[in-house]
Amino acid sequence: MVIKGTISFEKCQSLISLGKLKKIEGSLDISDCKNLKHLGKLEIVTGELWCESCFELTSLNNLKESLSINAWNCKNLKDLGNLTKIQLLGSFNYCKNLTSLGNLKYVGQNLYLKDCINLKELPKGLKVEGTIFIEGSGITEEYLEKYHPDIYFRKI
């Protein structure tokens, strides 16, 4: 199933899964869907994906690409699943249980990882066109300098 246009389920407490939805040709707002557990078969969001404070979401599952992702405070998010490309920015601040960026290969602007305390490493071959913000995360300056010397980072 494909949706052409922007859709918002913001604060929908009964939403548990996005089911058979595979592509959104626009943006998706599922912020504050506190019971959302699964993105279903969703693979592509051509616009922005807003999923802040989706407390039950543990993975981005089948999602492969999005224009940008704003997933602040998804406190049970553990991995980014099959995500390989974020065309603009990826914001995962305060995702304290995030342990893996999975298959992520490209971020077109900045990557925000503030307080991702359980994230200790980045995927091999990751290219970030902007800056990675690592304040309070498990990613150390030493790690970045040794394994990702081409990535610009800040602790602010």
C-alpha positions as a Markdown table, in Angstrom:
| # | Residue | x | y | z |
|---|---|---|---|---|
| 1 | Met | 0.0 | 0.0 | 0.0 |
| 2 | Val | 1.2 | 3.5 | -0.9 |
| 3 | Ile | 0.0 | 6.8 | 0.5 |
| 4 | Lys | 0.5 | 9.9 | -1.6 |
| 5 | Gly | 0.7 | 12.9 | 0.6 |
| 6 | Thr | 1.3 | 13.7 | 4.3 |
| 7 | Ile | -0.4 | 11.7 | 7.0 |
| 8 | Ser | -0.5 | 12.4 | 10.8 |
| 9 | Phe | -1.4 | 9.9 | 13.5 |
| 10 | Glu | 0.1 | 12.2 | 16.2 |
| 11 | Lys | -0.9 | 11.2 | 19.7 |
| 12 | Cys | -3.0 | 8.2 | 18.5 |
| 13 | Gln | -2.9 | 6.0 | 21.5 |
| 14 | Ser | -4.7 | 3.0 | 19.8 |
| 15 | Leu | -2.1 | 2.7 | 16.9 |
| 16 | Ile | 0.1 | -0.4 | 17.4 |
| 17 | Ser | 1.4 | -1.0 | 13.9 |
| 18 | Leu | 1.4 | 0.6 | 10.5 |
| 19 | Gly | 0.5 | -2.8 | 9.0 |
| 20 | Lys | 0.8 | -3.3 | 5.2 |
| 21 | Leu | 1.7 | 0.3 | 4.5 |
| 22 | Lys | 5.0 | 0.2 | 2.3 |
| 23 | Lys | 5.6 | 3.8 | 1.1 |
| 24 | Ile | 4.5 | 7.3 | 2.0 |
| 25 | Glu | 5.1 | 9.8 | -0.7 |
| 26 | Gly | 5.1 | 12.7 | 1.7 |
| 27 | Ser | 5.7 | 13.0 | 5.5 |
| 28 | Leu | 4.5 | 10.9 | 8.4 |
| 29 | Asp | 3.9 | 12.1 | 11.9 |
| 30 | Ile | 3.5 | 9.3 | 14.5 |
| 31 | Ser | 4.9 | 11.4 | 17.4 |
| 32 | Asp | 3.5 | 10.5 | 20.9 |
| 33 | Cys | 1.9 | 7.3 | 19.6 |
| 34 | Lys | 2.9 | 5.8 | 22.9 |
| 35 | Asn | 1.6 | 2.3 | 22.1 |
| 36 | Leu | 3.1 | 2.0 | 18.6 |
| 37 | Lys | 5.3 | -1.2 | 18.6 |
| 38 | His | 6.0 | -1.7 | 14.9 |
| 39 | Leu | 6.3 | 0.2 | 11.6 |
| 40 | Gly | 4.9 | -2.8 | 9.8 |
| 41 | Lys | 6.1 | -3.2 | 6.2 |
| 42 | Leu | 7.0 | 0.5 | 5.8 |
| 43 | Glu | 10.1 | 0.9 | 3.7 |
| 44 | Ile | 10.2 | 4.5 | 2.4 |
| 45 | Val | 9.0 | 7.9 | 3.6 |
| 46 | Thr | 9.9 | 10.5 | 0.9 |
| 47 | Gly | 9.3 | 13.3 | 3.4 |
| 48 | Glu | 10.0 | 13.7 | 7.1 |
| 49 | Leu | 9.3 | 10.9 | 9.6 |
| 50 | Trp | 8.3 | 12.3 | 13.0 |
| 51 | Cys | 8.2 | 9.6 | 15.7 |
| 52 | Glu | 9.2 | 11.4 | 18.9 |
| 53 | Ser | 8.2 | 9.8 | 22.2 |
| 54 | Cys | 7.0 | 6.5 | 20.6 |
| 55 | Phe | 7.8 | 4.7 | 23.9 |
| 56 | Glu | 7.0 | 1.1 | 22.7 |
| 57 | Leu | 8.9 | 1.3 | 19.4 |
| 58 | Thr | 12.0 | -0.9 | 19.6 |
| 59 | Ser | 13.2 | -0.8 | 15.9 |
| 60 | Leu | 12.6 | 1.0 | 12.6 |
| 61 | Asn | 12.2 | -2.5 | 11.2 |
| 62 | Asn | 11.9 | -2.5 | 7.4 |
| 63 | Leu | 12.3 | 1.3 | 6.9 |
| 64 | Lys | 15.2 | 1.8 | 4.3 |
| 65 | Glu | 15.0 | 5.5 | 3.5 |
| 66 | Ser | 13.6 | 8.8 | 4.7 |
| 67 | Leu | 14.1 | 12.5 | 3.9 |
| 68 | Ser | 14.7 | 13.1 | 7.7 |
| 69 | Ile | 13.9 | 11.3 | 10.9 |
| 70 | Asn | 13.1 | 12.9 | 14.2 |
| 71 | Ala | 12.9 | 10.2 | 16.8 |
| 72 | Trp | 13.7 | 12.1 | 20.0 |
| 73 | Asn | 13.0 | 10.3 | 23.3 |
| 74 | Cys | 12.0 | 6.9 | 21.8 |
| 75 | Lys | 13.3 | 5.4 | 25.0 |
| 76 | Asn | 13.0 | 1.8 | 24.0 |
| 77 | Leu | 14.3 | 2.2 | 20.4 |
| 78 | Lys | 17.2 | -0.3 | 20.2 |
| 79 | Asp | 18.2 | -0.3 | 16.5 |
| 80 | Leu | 17.5 | 1.4 | 13.2 |
| 81 | Gly | 16.6 | -1.9 | 11.5 |
| 82 | Asn | 17.2 | -1.9 | 7.7 |
| 83 | Leu | 17.6 | 1.9 | 7.5 |
| 84 | Thr | 20.4 | 2.7 | 5.0 |
| 85 | Lys | 19.8 | 6.4 | 4.0 |
| 86 | Ile | 18.7 | 9.6 | 5.6 |
| 87 | Gln | 18.7 | 12.3 | 3.0 |
| 88 | Leu | 18.9 | 15.2 | 5.4 |
| 89 | Leu | 19.1 | 14.9 | 9.2 |
| 90 | Gly | 18.7 | 12.1 | 11.7 |
| 91 | Ser | 17.8 | 13.0 | 15.2 |
| 92 | Phe | 17.9 | 10.2 | 17.8 |
| 93 | Asn | 18.6 | 12.3 | 20.9 |
| 94 | Tyr | 17.6 | 10.7 | 24.2 |
| 95 | Cys | 17.1 | 7.2 | 22.8 |
| 96 | Lys | 18.9 | 5.8 | 25.8 |
| 97 | Asn | 18.5 | 2.1 | 24.7 |
| 98 | Leu | 19.8 | 2.6 | 21.2 |
| 99 | Thr | 22.6 | 0.1 | 20.7 |
| 100 | Ser | 22.9 | 0.0 | 16.9 |
| 101 | Leu | 22.5 | 2.2 | 13.9 |
| 102 | Gly | 22.1 | -1.0 | 11.9 |
| 103 | Asn | 22.8 | -0.7 | 8.2 |
| 104 | Leu | 22.9 | 3.1 | 8.1 |
| 105 | Lys | 25.3 | 4.1 | 5.3 |
| 106 | Tyr | 24.5 | 7.8 | 4.6 |
| 107 | Val | 23.2 | 10.9 | 6.4 |
| 108 | Gly | 23.0 | 14.0 | 4.1 |
| 109 | Gln | 23.3 | 16.6 | 7.0 |
| 110 | Asn | 23.6 | 16.2 | 10.8 |
| 111 | Leu | 23.2 | 13.1 | 13.0 |
| 112 | Tyr | 22.1 | 13.8 | 16.5 |
| 113 | Leu | 22.9 | 11.2 | 19.2 |
| 114 | Lys | 22.8 | 13.1 | 22.4 |
| 115 | Asp | 22.4 | 10.9 | 25.5 |
| 116 | Cys | 22.3 | 7.6 | 23.4 |
| 117 | Ile | 24.3 | 6.2 | 26.3 |
| 118 | Asn | 24.2 | 2.6 | 25.0 |
| 119 | Leu | 25.4 | 3.3 | 21.5 |
| 120 | Lys | 29.1 | 2.5 | 21.4 |
| 121 | Glu | 30.0 | 2.3 | 17.7 |
| 122 | Leu | 28.9 | 3.4 | 14.2 |
| 123 | Pro | 28.4 | 1.2 | 11.2 |
| 124 | Lys | 31.4 | 0.7 | 9.0 |
| 125 | Gly | 31.4 | 2.9 | 5.9 |
| 126 | Leu | 28.9 | 5.4 | 7.4 |
| 127 | Lys | 29.1 | 8.8 | 5.6 |
| 128 | Val | 27.8 | 11.8 | 7.3 |
| 129 | Glu | 27.8 | 15.0 | 5.2 |
| 130 | Gly | 27.4 | 17.3 | 8.3 |
| 131 | Thr | 28.2 | 16.8 | 11.9 |
| 132 | Ile | 27.6 | 14.0 | 14.5 |
| 133 | Phe | 26.6 | 15.4 | 17.9 |
| 134 | Ile | 27.7 | 12.9 | 20.5 |
| 135 | Glu | 27.2 | 14.6 | 23.9 |
| 136 | Gly | 26.3 | 12.1 | 26.6 |
| 137 | Ser | 26.4 | 9.2 | 24.1 |
| 138 | Gly | 28.5 | 6.0 | 24.3 |
| 139 | Ile | 30.4 | 7.2 | 21.2 |
| 140 | Thr | 33.8 | 8.6 | 22.3 |
| 141 | Glu | 36.1 | 11.0 | 20.6 |
| 142 | Glu | 38.8 | 8.4 | 20.6 |
| 143 | Tyr | 36.6 | 5.9 | 18.8 |
| 144 | Leu | 35.7 | 8.4 | 16.1 |
| 145 | Glu | 39.3 | 9.5 | 15.6 |
| 146 | Lys | 40.4 | 5.9 | 15.3 |
| 147 | Tyr | 37.6 | 4.3 | 13.3 |
| 148 | His | 35.8 | 7.2 | 11.5 |
| 149 | Pro | 38.5 | 9.9 | 11.1 |
| 150 | Asp | 36.6 | 11.4 | 8.1 |
| 151 | Ile | 33.5 | 12.2 | 10.2 |
| 152 | Tyr | 33.2 | 15.6 | 11.8 |
| 153 | Phe | 31.8 | 15.5 | 15.4 |
| 154 | Arg | 30.9 | 17.8 | 18.3 |
| 155 | Lys | 30.2 | 17.1 | 21.9 |
| 156 | Ile | 27.9 | 20.1 | 22.4 |
